[in-house]
Amino acid sequence: MKPSKPRRRPSWSDFQRRYAPYLFISPFFILFFAFGLFPILFNAYLSFHQWQPGTGLGEMKFVGLRNYTDNLTDPTFWQSLKNTAILALLSGLPQHLIAIPLAFAIQGGLRRMQNFVTAVYFLPYITSIVAISVIFFTLFSWQYGVINSVLNALSGLPLIGALFPSEKINWLGEKEYVQSAVAMVVVWRYTGWNMLLYLSGLQAIPRELYEAASVDGATRAQQFRYITLPLLRPIMFIAVTLSLIGGLQLFEEPFILTNGSGGAGQAGLTTVMYMYRTYASYSDAGVAAAMSWLLFIVIGVLTLVNNRAFGRSGLAGRD
């Protein structure tokens, strides 16, 4: 019978090899579970309970799906969802219609000043949204706003004066103009971001394709239609997806421009604003949590539709 070998005591090198990597990455997982995963799980748990945080950490009462049914039968919730969809469309579509030709123009004709022009257009994205909204709140002023002054001046010009209103527009005080005013702010802020995305996609397109098209006699418009747009489709899919998700979560711009009231006729009341009002003003955390999950479902469904329509599977079926 052979004598058993004595167990080797773990050394410091064994600890470094086996456990040190997990120790070094543990801060990320700790912060993720504390500030990422736990709030999501607690919000899902809260959506099935009745809880009023305004009274302190009181007892939670399980109510099942009542919070969800309360939202689905609430006319204000559906109005906020409709407002959110309209604002997402009004602010999302112009961003890409402006950003794509702008990126193409910068890539083709402003190569020497590309860094400066890109920084100028990207500046609104990194500027404080509070400062932006306050500035536009002043621009949209009914009596002394710059926008009304410009429109009034243009209305007095011959030939084109009939295209502009002669009377001052109460942008933030009339129901039919609130959404347009909010959409202008969002477009102005995020067009530069989308332009930067498209510009990065343009820089990945081989220059040889444009040179070959020029040799064959293709104009700039034809190059844009038959070379740029098809090869930009992956970037377009990403940009549209980000705009869709961001547009359905609008909060800061309409909240500041309407002073948190939603504007005339509640036309500027988005779903996230109504969710905040339900929690902060009505002290109904369970209903607000359920509302967030309903909005999550809407965003998920529309993202899947966008993926089917413009993603790889949808584009592959069209090619």
Buried (B, 14 or more C-beta within 10 A) or exposed (E): EEEEEEEEEEEEEEEEEEEEEEEEEEEEEEEEEEEEEEEEEEBBEBBBBBBBBEEEEEEBEEBEEBBBEBBEEBEBBEBBBEBBBBBBBBBBBBBBEBBBBBBBBBBBEBEEEBEEBBEEBBEBBEEEBEEBBEEBBEBBBEEEBEBBBEBBEBBEEEEEEEEBEEEBBBBBEBEEBBBBBBBBBBBBBBBBBBBBBBBEBBEEBEEEBBEEBEEEEBEBEEBBEEBBEEBBBBBBBBBBBBBBBBBBBBBBBBBBBBEBBBBBEBBBBBBBBBBBBBBBEEBBBBBBBBBBBBBBEBBEEBBEEBBEEBBEEBBEEEE
